[in-house]
């Protein structure tokens, strides 16, 4: 594996972590919205 290949692999691994974190964040923001709706909260 060349240095360039290794760098690209590292970028791909970071991208996957970012995608996973964004998916988790979306799940929690959706849960917040549901909670706020059920409890009649605006903020």
Secondary structure by P-SEA (a helix, b strand, c coil): ccaaaaaaaaaaaaaaaaaaaaaaaaaaaaaaaaaaaaacccc
